[in-house]
């Protein structure tokens, strides 16, 4: 039980003192909001570009260029899963390192 209490105490201290680039569970909601906003932004961009493309003559340079941009933007959301996985792994690794530093008694590595 002492280990759990020490870990909770270190997590609370970590919330107060975070180093640059360190991930924590507290960062997760902000990250999810950023991904959601990016998804909405991409959807709006695709809607506008599709409407713009329909105003051009099929086969023209402008029509083809707009189509290429639409294809490029459509590929961006395929990386959201990878980005989410990397951030989640970063949070897990931070928690594991914090737990090991509590077990060794180093006081969170500081």
C-alpha positions in Angstrom: 0.0 0.0 0.0 2.9 2.3 0.7 4.0 1.9 -2.9 0.6 3.0 -4.2 0.6 6.0 -1.9 4.1 7.0 -2.9 3.1 6.7 -6.6 0.0 8.8 -6.1 2.2 11.4 -4.3 4.7 11.5 -7.1 2.0 11.8 -9.8 0.6 14.8 -7.9 4.0 16.3 -7.7 4.5 15.6 -11.3 1.4 17.5 -12.2 2.9 20.6 -10.5 6.4 20.3 -11.9 6.6 19.1 -15.5 9.7 19.3 -17.5 9.7 20.5 -21.1 8.5 17.9 -23.5 7.2 15.6 -20.8 3.8 13.9 -21.4 1.2 13.3 -18.8 -2.3 12.1 -18.6 -3.4 15.7 -18.1 -2.2 16.4 -21.7 -4.6 13.8 -23.1 -7.8 15.9 -23.4 -5.9 18.7 -25.1 -4.4 16.3 -27.6 -7.8 14.8 -28.3 -9.3 18.2 -28.9 -6.4 19.1 -31.3 -7.0 15.9 -33.3 -10.8 16.6 -33.4 -10.2 20.2 -34.5 -7.8 18.9 -37.2 -10.4 16.5 -38.4 -13.1 19.2 -38.7 -10.6 21.6 -40.4 -9.7 18.9 -43.0 -13.4 18.2 -43.6 -14.1 21.8 -44.2 -11.1 22.2 -46.5 -12.2 19.1 -48.5 -15.7 20.5 -48.8 -14.5 23.9 -50.1 -12.0 22.3 -52.5 -14.6 20.0 -53.9 -16.9 22.9 -54.6 -14.1 24.8 -56.1 -13.1 21.9 -58.4 -16.7 21.6 -59.6 -16.5 25.2 -60.9 -13.6 24.3 -63.3 -13.8 22.5 -66.6 -13.0 18.8 -66.2 -9.5 18.0 -67.6 -8.2 21.6 -67.3 -5.0 22.3 -65.3 -6.9 24.0 -62.5 -9.3 21.0 -62.2 -6.4 18.6 -62.1 -4.4 20.6 -59.6 -7.4 20.9 -57.3 -7.9 17.2 -57.6 -4.3 16.6 -56.6 -4.7 18.8 -53.6 -7.9 17.0 -52.6 -6.1 13.6 -52.9 -3.2 14.9 -50.8 -5.4 16.3 -48.0 -7.5 13.0 -48.0 -4.3 11.1 -47.0 -3.7 13.2 -43.9 -6.3 11.6 -41.6 -4.7 8.2 -42.2 -1.9 9.3 -39.9 -4.2 10.2 -37.0 -4.2 6.7 -35.6 -0.4 6.6 -35.7 -0.1 10.0 -34.0 -2.5 8.9 -31.3 -0.6 5.7 -30.7 2.7 7.5 -30.3 1.3 10.0 -27.8 -0.4 7.2 -25.8 2.9 5.3 -25.7 4.7 8.4 -24.6 2.3 8.8 -21.7 2.6 5.1 -20.7 6.4 5.3 -20.8 6.4 8.4 -18.7 4.2 6.7 -16.1 6.4 3.6 -16.1 9.6 5.6 -15.6 7.9 7.6 -12.8 6.9 4.3 -11.1 10.4 2.9 -11.3 11.9 6.1 -9.9 9.5 5.8 -6.9 10.4 2.2 -6.4 14.2 3.1 -6.4 13.5 6.0 -4.1 15.0 8.6 -6.5 12.1 11.0 -6.0 10.9 11.1 -9.6 14.4 11.4 -11.1 14.9 15.0 -10.0 
